[in-house]
Amino acid sequence: MCFTGVARAQSNNAELAREYSLNNEHQKAADIYQKLFKQDKQAYFQLYVGELIALKKLNEAEAVARTMVRNYPENYEYVISLSNIYTQQGNPGKAEALYNDLIKNLPANRNAVNMLASQFYQTGNADLAIRVFKRGRELLKDDKAFAYELMALYRYRHDKVSLTEECLNFLPANPLFIGQAKNALASVYEGGPDYDMLKGALLKGLQKDPQEVVYTEMLTWVFIQQKEYDMALNQALALSRRQNNGTAQIDDLCRTLVANSAYDAAIRGYEYIIENTDKASGDYIAARINLIDTRNLKITTGRYNPADLLSLESDYNSLLATYGHNKTTAFAMQKLANLQAFKLHKLPEAKALLEEVVGMAGIDPTLLAACKIDLGDVYLLSNQPWDATLLYSQAEKDNPNTAVAQEAMLRNAKLAYYTGDLAWAKRQLDVLKAATTQLIANDALNLSLLISDNLNVDSTGKALKMYARADLLIFAEQPAKALQTLDSIEKQFPGNTLEADVLMAKARIRIQEKDFTGAVLLLKDITEKHSTDLWADDAVFMLGDIYETQLKDTNMAKTYFQKIITDYPGSLWINDARKRFRALRGDKVS
């Protein structure tokens, strides 16, 4: 009971001292900690000395620390504290002498090295912790010892050169840590020169040991970071040929290449997989599908002619003729259907393919939902709105609380808008304004405001309904008909309020046709003549995106992203604009 009472009293006093310290009443805190220190020196040393330092009573703090060093000579904590006091007294030489003595007399013992380095780190002396680990290596005669700890410290210190050297020292014996090494380096590297430094070190390492696989893998990663995609693939292919251990890594790389729009390199990678994979395996079929899908992306994201599209269609049909219509090839069937529906305008063929996929047993649920939405789109374009809304509703119901459900709900709202049921469309759009997916939320907000703004002026919505028909034609990728409809709005409804909306629709058509210069002129028209309109911030952001990704004009891209930040701080694009502006300016963006 007596011991418990003493412990409780100590605890209460310690809590009171802590509160005094937090309130900057350091003398009161020091008085309490002094009493507690006399009862338990080791437990209350740091707290007591901390208050003495706060009171600038450095001589008293020194005396207390020197006493603890004498009484506990094996405990590094007290020597380090005394050294810190010397530093604050303006005696860095004394502090350095103590540090050097600690490191010099360090025993050849891993635990001792770790303990001293840890205590240095905890007192804010990362550089000394590094010295301890390096001394530990010498004592243990092991230049690989403490590599993980040193990498963490170099990363903390943002010492790019030392971190690079340590990673390359560590990885050959620990190749499973390559992912962590990449993350560590990416967290401190700030641009091309840093990756060039790593590239040089890797090439030097490969000269010494051409068979070191981890260096080749790291070099591939460097080329990816520097957007030298062909070089990245060349490295990976050379490694694959040397190891002869399958094509899984090439497949992973190809996915990265596609994500970075490096379609030519990805196509070459998939061709390699096809050449080096058993034709009876699932990997072979997957590579065939991925090859055609990548060609699809290459063609449809650039300028193309009808012959390109027909060649793609032929490739898909040849693949399906060889491997059949089944759950393995369902993804290719979906891609072919989209090509037929939106590029070739072969709606019956697209409908038949998607209906077949939707009716398949054992299909992946995510793919099934996507195909239901796609089939709904085809029904909409085929003037079957009831069938379309049924499929959208199924996709929403089958995937509750997901981005897929929100996309399906947006499709249903747009269907109502396209078909003239503006009031119902607005009710659905108002719900979607709170969507977790920014693109959906932005689309819903813009369309809801478009409807409400125009119905306030014209309750019949006749001009808006014609605009909606043009919008549907844009969705169907029928630009000539869409432009004709848009041009008819002013003729049939002079003085309407849709001028900025028509400009935005025409800009979307120009983008669809890959006429980015034409799109820029229309978007600038919006920003200059309709700077307070619904589409103003969208137009500014789109200009930034076009200048960055299509016209490769970094300065103009920065100008427009900065305009979002300064002129439209409430825009839904603000976070993306800020991130992209900083990246273009050269800031490190996480």
KAHULIN-V544924 format. One record per residue. PHI is phi in degrees with one decimal (999 if undefined). Layout:
phi
PHI
PHI
This chain:
phi
999
-63.2
-63.3
-61.2
-64.7
-63.3
-61.2
-64.4
-62.9
-60.2
-63.2
-63.9
-65.1
-63.7
-65.7
-64.4
-63.3
-61.1
-65.4
-59.1
-63.4
-63.5
-90.5
62.6
-97.8
-69.6
-65.6
-62.9
-63.7
-62.3
-60.9
-70.4
-64.1
-62.2
-65.1
-66.5
-60.8
-64.6
-81.2
-149.6
-61.5
-69.0
-69.9
-113.7
-58.3
-62.2
-65.9
-66.4
-61.6
-58.6
-70.8
-62.3
-64.9
-61.0
-86.4
64.2
-91.3
-69.8
-65.8
-63.2
-61.0
-60.9
-60.9
-63.6
-65.1
-62.9
-61.8
-66.5
-62.7
-65.2
-75.7
-131.3
-64.2
-86.6
-94.6
-64.5
-54.3
-75.7
-65.6
-64.1
-63.1
-63.0
-61.7
-63.2
-65.4
-58.3
-60.2
-70.8
-79.1
86.8
-119.7
-61.1
-62.6
-62.1
-62.0
-62.2
-62.3
-65.6
-59.8
-61.3
-64.5
-60.8
-70.1
-63.5
-94.0
-64.4
-76.2
-79.3
-141.8
-56.5
-62.4
-64.5
-62.7
-60.3
-65.7
-66.1
-61.0
-62.3
-69.9
-63.1
-62.4
-65.4
-98.5
82.1
-110.8
-62.1
-63.1
-69.8
-60.2
-62.5
-59.0
-63.7
-64.5
-65.7
-64.7
-61.0
-60.3
-62.5
-66.0
-86.3
53.8
-143.3
-77.5
-103.1
-65.3
61.3
-63.3
-62.9
-65.7
-65.9
-61.6
-61.8
-69.7
-63.8
-64.3
-60.6
-83.6
55.4
-90.2
-65.9
-65.7
-66.9
-63.0
-60.9
-61.2
-67.9
-60.9
-71.3
-74.5
-85.4
-65.8
-53.5
-88.2
-137.1
-63.5
-67.9
-92.0
-62.2
-62.8
-67.1
-64.8
-60.5
-62.3
-62.8
-66.8
-62.5
-73.9
-113.8
-69.6
-123.5
158.5
-51.5
-59.0
-66.3
-68.7
-63.4
-60.3
-64.7
-58.8
-61.6
-65.2
-67.1
-62.8
-64.2
-63.7
-71.1
-64.4
-74.1
-139.8
-60.9
-92.0
-75.8
-62.0
-64.7
-68.1
-64.7
-63.9
-66.2
-64.9
-59.1
-62.4
-60.5
-61.1
-63.0
-61.6
-93.6
60.4
-95.5
-69.4
-64.8
-65.2
-60.9
-65.4
-57.9
-61.8
-65.7
-66.3
-61.2
-65.8
-62.2
-66.0
-69.8
-83.5
52.6
-118.8
96.0
-121.8
-59.0
-68.6
-66.7
-61.8
-59.6
-64.4
-60.4
-63.1
-64.6
-63.2
-63.3
-60.7
-100.1
61.2
-90.6
-67.1
-61.7
-64.8
-63.1
-59.9
-62.2
-65.6
-65.9
-62.8
-63.1
-60.7
-61.4
-67.1
-116.2
-128.7
-59.5
-63.9
-87.5
-88.4
-64.8
-64.0
-65.9
-62.5
-60.3
-65.8
-60.6
-64.2
-63.7
-63.0
-67.6
-61.3
-70.1
-61.8
-58.1
-62.6
-60.1
-72.8
-77.6
-91.7
-118.5
-81.8
-140.8
-122.2
-55.7
-62.5
-60.8
-67.8
-66.8
-65.4
-62.1
-58.9
-63.4
-61.6
-62.9
-64.6
-63.7
-60.9
-69.7
-67.5
-77.2
-108.4
81.4
-99.2
-154.1
-66.8
-71.0
-102.7
-59.6
-63.4
-66.8
-62.4
-62.6
-63.8
-63.7
-61.5
-65.7
-61.2
-67.4
-72.2
-102.3
-104.0
-98.5
57.1
-101.6
-64.7
-60.6
-65.4
-63.2
-61.7
-62.7
-63.4
-68.5
-62.2
-66.3
-64.0
-61.0
-88.0
-73.7
-86.4
76.2
-73.8
-58.3
-58.6
-66.2
-65.3
-60.7
-61.8
-62.9
-69.4
-64.6
-64.9
-63.2
-65.9
-59.0
-60.9
-65.6
-60.3
-60.6
-68.4
-92.0
62.4
-122.3
-62.5
-67.2
-65.6
-65.0
-65.4
-63.5
-70.1
-58.6
-65.8
-63.3
-62.5
-67.1
-66.8
-76.7
-132.9
-62.2
58.7
-128.3
-62.9
-62.7
-62.2
-66.6
-64.1
-64.7
-64.3
-63.4
-60.7
-64.6
-64.3
-67.3
-58.3
-61.5
-64.1
-60.7
-94.0
94.0
-89.1
-68.9
-64.4
-66.8
-59.2
-64.3
-60.9
-68.3
-66.7
-64.0
-68.4
-75.3
-61.7
-97.8
-61.5
-73.5
-86.1
-59.6
-62.2
-66.5
-60.0
-66.2
-60.4
-63.8
-62.6
-63.2
-69.8
-61.8
-67.2
-58.7
-66.4
-65.1
-60.4
-80.7
-69.6
-65.8
-91.0
-134.8
-64.6
-77.6
67.3
-64.3
-64.9
-65.0
-65.7
-67.5
-60.9
-63.1
-64.5
-63.9
-59.2
-65.5
-67.0
-64.4
-59.4
-78.1
57.5
-120.6
-62.4
-63.8
-66.3
-63.5
-63.0
-62.3
-66.7
-62.4
-67.3
-77.9
-62.5
-66.2
-67.3
-84.8
-131.6
-60.8
78.7
-68.8
-100.9
-102.8
-57.7
-67.2
-65.3
-65.5
-60.2
-64.0
-61.8
-67.0
-64.4
-62.8
-65.0
-61.5
-64.2
-58.7
-87.2
65.1
-93.7
-73.0
-65.6
-64.1
-63.3
-59.5
-61.1
-68.2
-67.3
-64.5
-58.3
-66.0
-67.0
-89.4
-101.7
-136.6
-67.9
-109.4
-77.7
-49.5
-90.9
-59.3
-68.6
-62.8
-62.8
-63.4
-64.9
-62.3
-62.3
-59.3
-65.6
-63.6
-63.1
-75.3
-91.8
-110.8
-91.8
54.9
-110.6
-61.3
-64.5
-67.8
-60.5
-60.1
-58.4
-77.2
-65.4
-67.3
-63.7
-61.2
-64.0
-87.1
-98.7
-132.6
-63.9
-92.2
-68.1
-68.3
-89.6
-58.8
-67.2
-64.5
-63.9
-63.1
-63.9
-72.7
-61.8
-64.5
-64.1
-67.9
-75.0
102.3
-68.0
-82.0
-109.9
-80.1
